[in-house]
Amino acid sequence: MQSNSMAKKALILAGFIILKFLLQTILISPEYDLQRDEYLYLDLGHHLAWGYLSVPPLTSWISGIIYLLGNSVFWVKFFPSLFGALTIIVVWKTIEELKGSLFALILGATCVLFSSLLRLNTLYQPNSFDVLSWTTLFFIIIKYFNTEKQKWLFIAAIVFAFGFLNKYNIVFLLLGLLPAILLTEQRKVFLKKEIYFAVILGLLFIAPNLLWQYNNNFPVIHHLKELSDTQLVNVDRLDFLKSQVLFFIGSLFVIISALYALLFYKPFKKYRTFFWTFFFILIVFIFFKAKDYYAIGLYPVYIAFGSVFIADILKDGWKVYLQPMAITIPVLFFIPMYNIAFPNKSPQYIIEHSNKYKDLGLLRWEDGKDHLIPQDYADMLGWKELAKKVDSIYLKTPNPSQTLILCDNYGQAGAINYYTTGEIKAVSFNADYINWFNLEPQYINLIRIISYKEKDDEFKKTAPYFNSAVLADSISNKYAREYKTMIFVFTTAKVDVNRIIKSEIEEVKNYR
């Protein structure tokens, strides 16, 4: 009988996983390219190291695997979908650990599936693995609370280390978890010597990245300062809280139920640490004016708690008939979101229905202003056009092998490197590309990709160093964030281009 029950659960879980992958394939319209950040993260796979200016090293390892698999868009999108599917599995296992019924399992899986994770998992970024690592670490902590076996402390350290090597965001989890533990009976864990050995183990795992940071003058600090000055300064704390509601809007009743149960439900008494953890983590995020999506990894474990509690209170009498309604609610909330929260509609459609996008704050970019389409969508347009035009221009340039392709930002460089073939390798003084210049060829030509706003200054600044200077082309997609980005071609240098580039590189690095 138990074997049949396990087989039934496994079959249902497999159904959720299959549905997850199917949904991810239909949430992006073919007219969109990859997103700006994805190109940078993919290029990391060609420059494996223990650290980068933009992210910790784990993303580069995944990008290396994608490269070995053929580097197609299918594999680029496969991994975030995989991490989303694994998040569902971990929530499922968490519910089982909490002794949840089949209904609790189905409710929890439904809530995680039909949530903001569908949007998050469309993009190849560290965020999908970040949510998985948060959820897994919470699961491991529950395992330790239930068994008090020391092995779970060491496993927790390893999970934290992989989360850290993926995205430093997981440090916020610790900042909220530690004071929460001190407030509850679980504080006794700090009296066990094993936890300090586990901390040492975790430090050993992340030590290569910390050493890389040290040897490179801790670029993460510069990155955080730049982020704070250019993006986080525009973060509104009230908007942050509004977004938290929207991320799991269909599961809000489950999350609220979890918080109630963690405080008042007797079977959850030993997990009361999670009640305080929830609020401490949000307070830390609000204090630092973090981006709203940084907190998404917090919620799946509370969906697990809430699902078990709701299943327990709906298991008897007439209340059983409310179970289908509870499962239906996340799906019903997803239906209207399907038409607005995903890049499955053309820019023209979005503009024609701009009011509903604006009402949800989806047209607001990092500069704090509203634009025609959401920023992520604008960052998914114009890249193939840019790469195709640069490829054509490069081949027509005299002595192509001595032509440097210098871009204004990492998105341009990454897109050119992803879509073009052969020896073309674009670089930039932006992000990690500052470390990837190949100055072995003696450059005599320059293809310069520059923003429309900077075109006049660039022409005046660079043209005198070359015998020929022309504006060759520009990006024509008016919905792209890179709209009007210019492609200049400077040929037959009058000066030592390599020397100037070396000087520019040193200046940028010294600034950092």
NUDRENMI-506832 format. One record per atom (N, C-alpha, C): x, y, z. Coordinates in steps of 0.2 Angstrom, whole numbers, plus 5000, padded with zeros to 4 digits. Each point is the difference from the previous one (the first is absolute). Example, Ala and Ser with C-alpha at 12.3 -4.5 7.8 and 13.67 -1.06 7.14 Angstrom:
// residues 2
506649725039;499650065000;500450065000;499850054996;500450065001;499650055003;
This chain:
// residues 512
500449945000;499650065000;500450065000;500650005004;500450065001;500450014993;500249944997;500350004994;499650044994;499349985000;499650034995;499950085002;500050025006;500050075002;500650034998;500649975001;500650044997;500050004993;499849954996;500050004993;499550064998;499450005003;499650064998;500350075001;500350005006;500350075001;500650014995;500449954998;500550014995;499750024994;499549974998;499650014993;499850085000;499750025006;499750075000;500650055000;500549985003;500650055000;500350004993;500049954997;500350004993;499650044996;499350005001;499550044996;500250075001;500150025006;500150075001;500750024997;500549965000;500650014997;500050014992;499649964997;499950004993;499650064998;499550025004;499650064999;500450065001;500550005004;500450065002;500550014993;500349954998;500450014994;499550024994;499449974999;499650024994;499850075001;499850035006;499850075001;500650044998;500649985002;500650054999;500150014992;499849954996;500250004993;499550054996;499450015003;499550054997;500050075003;500450015004;500050075004;500450054997;500449994994;500450054997;499849994993;499850064997;499850014993;500749994996;500049974994;500649994996;500350064997;499650065000;500350064998;500550035005;500049985006;500550025005;500649964999;500650045001;500749975001;500149985007;500649975001;500250005007;500050065004;500050005006;500050065004;500750035001;500150065001;500750035000;500549975005;499849985006;500449975005;500249934998;499649974996;500149934998;500649994996;500150054996;500650004995;500750005004;500050055005;500650005005;500149935003;499549985003;500049935004;500349954996;499750004993;500349944996;500750014998;500250064999;500750024999;500549985005;499750005006;500449985006;500349924999;499649964997;500249934998;500650004996;500250054997;500650004996;500650035004;499950025006;500550035004;500049985007;500149935001;499849975006;500550035006;499850025005;500450025006;499649995006;500350025006;499749995007;499650075002;500050044995;499650065002;499950054994;499650045000;499850054995;499850075003;500050054996;499850065002;499250005001;499749964996;499350005000;499649955005;500349945000;499749955004;500549955003;499949965005;500449955002;500149954994;500449945001;500249964995;499549954997;499549985004;499649944998;499750014993;499750064999;499750014994;500549994994;500650015000;500549994995;500149924999;499949965005;500149935000;499449974996;499450035001;499449984996;500050024993;500350064999;500150034993;500549954996;500549985004;500449954997;499749944997;499549975005;499649944998;499650024994;499750065000;499550024994;500550004994;500650035000;500450004994;500249934998;500149965004;500249934998;499449964997;499450025002;499449974997;499850034994;500350054997;499950034994;499850085000;499950025006;499950085001;499350024997;499649964999;499350024996;499650035006;499550044997;499550035004;499649955005;499949944997;499749945004;500349995006;500749995000;500349995006;500150065005;500050064997;500050065004;499450005004;499449994997;499450005004;499949945004;500349944998;499949945004;500250015007;500650035002;500249995007;499650055004;499850064999;499650035005;499349965001;499849974994;499349965001;500249945005;500649974999;500249945004;500050025007;500350065002;500150025007;499350025003;499550024995;499350015003;499749945001;500149954996;499749935001;500349975006;500650015002;500349975006;499850045006;499850064999;499750045006;499349975002;499649984995;499449965001;500149945004;500549964998;500249945003;500250015007;500450055001;500250015007;499450025005;499650044997;499450025004;499649945001;499949954995;499649945001;500449965006;500650005000;500449965005;499950035007;500050075000;499950035006;499349995003;499550004996;499349985002;500049935003;500349954996;500149935003;500350005007;500550045000;500450005007;499650035005;499550044999;499550035004;499449965001;500049944998;499549955000;499350024997;500150044994;499450024996;499749954996;499450004999;499649964997;500050014992;499749954996;500150014993;499750074998;499450025003;499750064998;500550065002;500450005005;500550055002;500650004994;500249944998;500549994995;499750044993;499449984999;499750034993;500050085001;499750025006;499950075001;500750045000;500549975003;500650035000;500450014993;499949944996;500350004994;499650054995;499450005001;499650054996;500250075001;500150025007;500150065001;500750024998;500549965000;500750024998;500050004992;499649954997;500050004993;499750074997;499450025002;499650054997;500250075005;500650024999;500350055004;500550044996;500350055003;500550044996;500649964998;500049945003;500649964997;500049984993;499450004997;499949994993;500350064996;500050065003;500350064997;500849995001;500149995006;500850005002;500349954996;499749944999;500349944996;500050014993;499850054997;500050014993;500750034998;500450035005;500650034999;500649965003;500650004996;500649965002;500450055004;499850005006;500450055005;500149965007;500450025004;500149975007;499449995004;499550044998;499450015005;499649935001;500049964994;499649945001;500349955005;500749994999;500449965005;500050035007;499950075000;500050035007;499449985003;499450004997;499449985003;500149925002;500249964996;500149935002;500549995006;500550045000;500549995006;499750035006;499650055000;499650025006;499549955002;499649974996;499549955001;500449945003;500549984997;500449945002;500350015007;500250055001;500350025007;499550005005;499450034999;499549995005;499849935001;499949964995;499849935000;500549965005;500750024999;500549965004;499950025007;499950075002;499950025006;499449975004;499549994996;499449965003;500249935001;500449974996;500249935001;500450005007;500450055001;500450005006;499650015006;499550044999;499550015006;499749945002;499849964995;499649945001;500549945003;500650004998;500449945002;500650025004;500250065000;500650025004;500649964998;500049974994;500649974998;500550054997;500649995003;500550054998;500250004993;499949954996;500150004993;499750054996;499450025003;499650054996;500350075001;500450015005;500450075001;500550004994;500349954999;500550004995;499750004993;499549974999;499650014993;499850074999;499750035006;499850074999;500650044998;500649995003;500650044999;500149994992;500049944997;500149994993;499550044996;499449995002;499550034996;500050085000;500250035006;500150075000;500650024996;500549965000;500650014996;499950014993;499649954997;499850004993;499650064998;499550015005;499650064999;500450075000;500550005004;500550065001;500450004993;500249954998;500450004993;499650014994;499350005001;499650024995;499850075000;499850035006;499850075001;500050025008;500350055001;500250025007;499350025004;499550004996;499350015003;499949965006;500249945000;499849955005;500350025007;500550055000;500250035007;499450035003;499550034997;499550035003;499649945004;500049944997;499649955004;500349995007;500750005000;500349995006;499950065005;500050064997;499950065004;499350005004;499549964996;499350005003;500049945005;500349944998;499949945003;500450005007;500650035001;500449995006;499650035006;499850074999;499650025006;499449975001;499649974995;499449965001;500249945004;500549974999;500249945004;500150025007;500450055001;500150035007;499450015004;499450014997;499450025003;499649945002;500249944998;499649945001;500449955004;499749945001;500449955004;500549964995;500050024994;500549974995;500750035001;500050055005;500750035001;500549965003;499749945003;500549955003;500549974994;499850014994;500549984995;500750035000;500050065003;500650045000;500549975006;499749965004;500449965005;500449944998;499849984993;500349944997;500650024996;500549965002;500750024996;499949984993;499549964998;500049984993;499850054995;499650055003;499850064996;500650044998;500550005004;500650044998;500449974996;500049935000;500449964995;499650014993;499450005000;499650014994;500150074997;500150055004;500150074998;500750004997;500549965003;500750004997;499949964993;499649954999;499949964994;499850054995;499550045002;499750054995;500550054997;500450025005;500550054998;500549974996;500249945001;500449974995;499849994993;499349994999;499750004994;500050074996;499950055004;500050064997;500650045000;500549975003;500750045001;500350024993;500049954995;500350034993;499750064998;499350015001;499750064997;500250065005;500049995006;500250055005;500750024998;500549954999;500750024998;500050044993;499649984996;499950044993;499850075002;499550015004;499850065002;500650055003;500349965004;500650045004;500550024995;500249954995;500550014995;499850064995;499450014999;499750054996;499750065003;500350015006;499750065004;499350005001;499749945001;499350005002;499550044995;500049984994;499650034995;499250005002;499849955004;499350005002;499850065004;500550035003;499850065004;499950064995;500450004995;499950054995;499349994996;499949944999;499449984996;499450025004;500049985007;499550025004;499950085001;500550035000;500050085000;499750024994;500249984994;499750024994;499349984999;499849945003;499349985000;499650055004;500350025006;499650045004;499950074997;500550024997;500050074997;499650014994;499949954996;499750004994;499349974999;499949955005;499449964999;499650005007;500349985005;499749995007;499750075002;500450064998;499850065002;499250024998;499849964995;499450014997;499549955003;500249965004;499549955003;499650035005;499350005000;499650025005;499849945004;500150015007;499849955005;499349985000;499550044998;499349985000;499949964994;500350024994;500049964994;500349935001;500549995004;500349945002;499549955003;499750035005;499449965004;499549984995;499850054996;499449984995;500249944996;500650004998;500349954995;500049935004;500150005006;500049945004;499349975000;499550045000;499349975000;499949974993;500250044994;499949984994;500449934998;500649995002;500449954998;499649935001;499749995006;499649945001;499350025002;499750044996;499350035001;499549945001;500049954996;499649945000;500149965006;500650015003;500149955006;500150045006;499750075000;500150045006;499649975006;499449974999;499749975005;500449945004;500449974996;500449945002;500550035004;500450054998;500550035004;499850035006;499450045000;499850035006;499849945005;499749954997;499849945005;500749975003;500550004996;500649975003;500350055006;499950064999;500350045005;499550005007;499449994999;499549995005;500249935004;500149954996;500149935002;500750005004;500550034997;500650005004;500050045006;499550045002;500050035006;499549975005;499549974997;499449975004;499949935000;500249974994;499849934999;500549955004;499849965004;500449965005;500549964996;499849964995;500549964997;500650034996;499950075000;500550044997;500550045005;499949985006;500350045005;500850004999;500249944999;500849994999;500250044994;499650034996;500250034994;499950085000;499850025007;499950075001;500550054997;500649975000;500650044997;499850034993;499649964996;499950034994;499550065000;499650005005;499550065000;500550065001;500450005004;500550065001;500450014994;500349954997;500450004994;499750044995;499349994999;499750034994;500050085001;499950025006;499950085001;500750035000;500549965003;500750035001;500350014993;499949954995;500350004994;499650064996;499450015000;499750054997;500250075003;500150015006;500350065003;500750014997;500449955000;500750014997;499950034993;499649974996;499950024993;499850074999;499550015004;499750075000;500550055002;500449995006;500550045002;500550024995;500249954996;500550014995;499750024993;499450015000;499650024994;500249954994;499949945001;500249954995;499550004995;500149974994;499649994995;499449955002;499450014998;499549965002;500149924999;500349984994;500049934999;500649965004;500450045004;500549975004;499749965005;499350015002;499749975006;499649944997;500049984994;499549954998;500249935003;500749995001;500249935003;499749995007;499750055003;499850005007;499349965000;499650004995;499349985001;499949924999;500349974995;499849934999;500049965007;500450015004;500049955007;499450025004;499750064999;499450025004;499449984996;500149994994;499449964996;500049935003;500549975001;500049935003;499750005006;500250045005;499750015007;499250014999;499950054996;499250024999;499649944997;500349974995;499649944997;499949945005;500549995004;499949955005;499450025005;500150065003;499550035004;499350004997;499950024994;499350014997;499849934999;500449954998;499849934999;499749975007;500350025005;499849975007;499450035002;499850064998;499450035003;499449994995;500249974994;499549994995;499949924999;500249965005;500049934998;499449965003;499550045004;499549975003;499350034997;499549965000;499350024999;499950044993;499650055001;499850044994;500650044997;500550015005;500650044998;500449974994;499949934999;500449974995;499850024993;499450035000;499850024993;500350074998;500350035005;500450064999;500749994997;500249945000;500749984997;500150024993;499549984996;500150024992;500050074999;499650045005;500050074999;500750035002;500349975005;500750035002;500549994994;499949944997;500549984994;499850054994;499450024999;499850044994;500250075001;500150035006;500150075001;500750024996;500549965002;500750024996;499950004992;499649954998;499950004993;499650064997;499550015004;499650064997;500350065000;500550015005;500450075000;500550004995;500249944998;500549994994;499750024994;499449984998;499750014994;500150084997;499750055004;500150064998;500850034999;500449975005;500750025000;500349974994;499849944997;500349984994;500050054994;499550045000;499950054995;500450065001;500350015006;500350065001;500750005003;500249945004;500650005004;500649964996;499949984994;500549964996;500150034993;500649994997;500150034994;499749964994;499449985001;499749974995;499550044995;500050065001;499750054996;500450054997;499850024994;500550044996;500050075003;500550044998;500150075003;499350044998;499849994994;499450044997;499449985005;499949945002;499549985004;500050045007;500750005003;500150035006;499850075000;500250044995;499950074999;499250015000;499749964996;499250014999;499749985007;500349965004;499749995007;500450025005;500350064999;500550035005;499750015007;499450025001;499750025006;500149945005;499849944998;500149945005;500749995002;500450014995;500749995002;500350055005;499850064998;500250065005;499749995007;499449985000;499749995007;500349955004;500349954997;500449955004;500850025001;500150064997;500750035001;500549964995;499849974995;500449964996;500450044995;499750064999;500450054995;500550045003;500149995007;500550045003;500749975000;500550044997;500649974999;500550025007;500649984999;500450015006;500250075001;499950044995;500150085000;499450035004;499549965002;499450035004;499550034995;500049994994;499650034995;499649954996;499450014998;499649964996;500250004993;500049954996;500249994993;499549974996;500149994994;499549974995;499849925002;500549975001;500049935002;500449985006;499949955004;500449985005;500750004999;500550015004;500750014999;500349934998;499849945003;500249944998;499849984993;499550024998;499849994993;500450044995;500150065002;500450054996;500749974999;500249975005;500749975001;500049934996;499549984997;499949944996;499950014992;500250074998;499850024994;500750034997;500149994993;500550044997;500749964999;500149955004;500649975001;500249964993;499649964998;500149974993;500250054995;499650055000;500150054995;500750035000;500250025006;500650035002;500649954997;499949945003;500649954998;500049994992;499449994997;500149994993;500350064996;499850065002;500350064997;500850005002;500249995006;500750005001;500449954997;499749944999;500349954996;500150024993;499550034997;500150024993;500550054999;500050055005;500550065000;500749975001;500149965004;500649975002;500349964994;499749964996;500249974995;500250054994;499750065000;500250044994;500650055002;500250005007;500550045002;500749984998;500450044997;500749984998;500449975006;500349944999;500449975005;499549985006;499549964999;499549995006;500449975006;500549964999;500449975006;500350065004;500150064998;500350055003;499450055002;499449985001;499550045001;499749995007;500050055005;499749995006;499350025001;499649965002;499350025001;499950025008;499950065001;499950035006;499350025001;499749985006;499350015001;499950055006;499450035000;499850045006;499949975006;499749944999;499849965006;500049924999;499949975006;500149924999;499549974996;499450035000;499449974996;500250004992;500350054998;500250014993;500649954999;500550005004;500549954999;499849935000;499649985005;499849935001;499649984994;499550044998;499649984994;500449994994;500550054998;500449994994;500449935001;500249995006;500449945001;499649934999;499350015002;499649945000;499849994993;499750054996;499749994994;500549994994;500650045000;500450004995;500549945000;500349984994;500449945000;500750024998;500449955001;500750014998;500450035005;500550054998;500450035005;499850065003;499450024999;499750065003;500050005007;500350045004;500050005007;499950075003;499450035001;499950065002;500250015008;500250065001;500250025007;499750065002;500150025007;499750065002;500450025007;500050065001;500350025007;499549995005;499449984999;499549985004;500049935003;499850005006;500049935004;500649964999;499949934999;500649965000;500450004994;499750034995;500450014993;500650045001;500150045005;500650045001;500649955001;499949945002;500549955001;500149954994;499650014995;500049954995;500350034993;500450065000;500350034994;500649954998;500049994994;500549964997;500450054996;500650025002;500450064997;500649974997;500049934998;500549974996;500150034993;499450004996;500050034993;500150085001;500450034995;500150075000;499450034996;499550035004;499450034997;500250064996;499750004994;500050064996;499350034998;499549965001;499350024999;499649995007;499550045000;499550005006;499350004997;499649955003;499350004999;499750025007;499750065000;499850025007;499250015000;499749965005;499350005001;499950055006;499650054999;499950055005;499350025000;499750025006;499450035001;499850064996;499450014997;499850054996;500250075004;499950005006;500150075004;500750025000;500549954999;500750015000;500350014993;499649994995;500349994993;500550064998;499750065002;500450064998;500750015003;500049995007;500650005004;500549944998;499749944998;500449954998;500450014993;499650034996;500350024993;500550055001;499950055003;500550055001;500649985004;499949955005;500649985004;500449954996;499749964996;500449944997;500250014993;499650044996;500250014993;500750024998;500250055004;500750034998;500549955001;499949945003;500649955000;500049954994;499550014996;500049954994;499950044994;500249974994;500050034994;499350004997;499649965002;499350004998;499549985006;499450045000;499549995005;499350014997;499649955001;499350004997;499549975005;499450024999;499549975004;499749954995;500149945002;499849944996;499349985000;499750005006;499349985001;499850015007;499449985001;499750015007;499449955001;499849995007;499549955001;499350044999;499649974996;499450034997;499449985004;500049955005;499449985003;499850055006;499550034999;499850065004;499849985007;499949935001;499849985006;500549975005;500650004996;500649975004;500350065004;500349985006;500350045004;500650034997;500349964995;500650034996;499850034994;499350034999;499850034994;500550064999;500250004993;500450064998;500749995002;500249945003;500749995002;500450004993;500650045000;500350014994;500649954999;500249994994;500649964998;500450044996;500650025003;500550044997;500549964997;500350024995;500649964997;500650054999;500549995004;500650044999;500649954997;500350024994;500549964997;500750044999;500549955000;500750034999;500250055005;500249975006;500150045006;500750044998;500050075003;500650045000;500449995006;499749975005;500449995006;500049925002;500349995006;500149935002;499349995004;499649964997;499349995003;500149965006;500449955000;500149965006;500250035006;500550054999;500250045006;499550045003;499650034996;499450045002;499549965004;499949944997;499549955003;500349985007;500649985001;500349985006;500050065005;500150064998;499950065004;499350005003;499549994995;499350015002;499849945005;500349944999;499949955005;500250015007;500650035000;500350015007;499750065003;499750054996;499650055003;499449985003;499649954997;499449985002;500149955006;500549965000;500249965006;500250045006;500450054999;500250045006;499450045003;499550024996;499450035002;499649955005;500149944998;499649955004;500449985006;
